[in-house]
Amino acid sequence: MSTIEDRLAEMGLSVPEVVPPVASYVPAQRDGRRIYTSGQLPMKDGAMPATGKVGEGEGLVSPEQAKELAQLCALNAIAAVKNVVGDLDRVAQVVKVVGFVASDPSFTGQPGVVNGASDLLGKAFGDAGVHARSAVGVSALPLDAPVEVEMIVALAEDD
């Protein structure tokens, strides 16, 4: 097990199996020292724990729950990276994270939601988990997901 997986285990988490694509793409692709993940939905054991728009009010996914779902997206992105590189300790840097939040029109807390992914990556990868980021509100996501996360990581120079 890698140092990254040990840190995740300390948080009570583990790297899941790679989520199978829901369309014509691969979960992650390597280009030189970079691994680019496809957008990862908050799938767990083949199902999405919650669906719908994020916001405050009845019938909406709460920002707190969406933040937890963003963490799940990040775990799925880590799984996609691991599937390509084998050993997560080969990751030298999480370079960029992009989070998409299916937002109720009045919701503007996208950065707080995507913090679920960013915080997890920081804890798992330590200094190598510090990254550039975008948090974007959108009207809808695939399968009515509340959040989707993609990332770019750089491998060590000798990889």
N, C-alpha and C positions, 0 to 999 in steps of 0.2 A: 504494500500500500504506500502511496506517495505522502509526502509531508502535507500536501493540500488535503488529501483525503483524511489524514489524521486530524487536521484542524476542523474539518467538517464534522468528523465523528465526535470531537469534543463539544460541538454545538448540537449534538443529537441528530445530525444529518448524514446522509450518504449520497454518493453519486448514483443516480438512477440509471436504468437502461436508457439507451438513446430512444427518443420518441420517433416513431416511424413518420416519414413525411406524409402529409395529407394531400399533396399534389406532386407536380413534376419538378423536384429539386432534391438536393442532398442536404442532410443536417449541418454539415460543415465541409469546407473546402480549403485545402492548403495551397498557398502560392508563395514559394520560397520559405522565408522564416515566419510568414503570417498565416494564421488560421482565421477564416471568416466563418462565423456561424450564420445559418439562416435564422429568421425570426423564430424564437422558441415560445410556444404557448405554455400556459400553466397546466400542463397535463400531468396527472399522477395516476399510475396504475391504469392507463388507458382511458381515463376520464378527466373532464375538467371540473374541479371542485365548485366553481361558480361561473355564471355567464351573465352578460349584460353590461350596461353602462356604469361607469364609476361616478359617484357623486354623493350628495347628502340628501337623504329622503327615502321614503318608502318605495320599494321596488328597485332600488339602485344598490350596486355593490359599494360598500363603504370604503372610504380611502384606506382605512386600517386593513381591511381584508384584501384590498387590491395591492397594498404594500407586501403582504404575505404572498400573494400570487406572483408578484414580481420576483420575489426571492425564489419561488419555485421555477419560474422561467429561467433565472440565472443558473439554478442547479441543472436544468435541462441543457442549457448552453454549455456548461462545464462538461456534461456527459458527451455532448457532440464533439467538443475539443478532444476529450480523452479518447473517443472512438478513432480520431485521426492520428493522434500522437502516441497513444498508449500510456505514457507516463506523464501525469500532470506536472511533475517537477521539471519537465523540459520547458514549461512556460516561463519566459523571462519577464513578461509584462502583459498586463491587460491594457491594451492601448485605447480602445474606444468602446463605449456602450451606447446603444440607442434603445430607448424605451418608448413604446407606443401605448397610450392609455385611451381606451374607448370611453369617451367622456360625455357626460350629460352636458348640454350646452352651457350651463352656468358653472361648471366645475373648472377650476384653474389650479388645482393642486397637483398637477402631473409630476413636478419634481419630487414631491414628498412620496408619491407612489413608487417612482423609479428608484428612490433611495433603498427600497427593499432589495433590489438587485445590487446596487452599488455597495451597500453595507455588507452584504454577504461576500461579495468579491474581495472587499478590503480585508475582512476577517480571514477568509480562506487563503488568499495569496499574500497577505501582509503588504509590504511596500510595493510589491509587484502588482498589487490589485488596485493601486491608485490610477485612475483613468480619466480621459476626456469623456464627455457625455452629452447626449441630447435627450430631452424628455418632451415628447410630442403628444398633444391631444388630437385624437381622430374620431370620426363619427362612427366607425365600425371596424371590427377586426375579424379575421377568419373564425368560423365556428362560434361567433358571438362571444369571443374571449374578451375579458375586461382589460387584459394587458398582454403585451408581447415584447420580448427583449431579444436583441441580437448583439453580438460583440465581436471584436477583433482582438486577437492575442498575438504576441510576438514570441517566437521560440528563442532559446539561447543561440548565440552566434555560431556555435559548433554544430548545430542541427541542420 
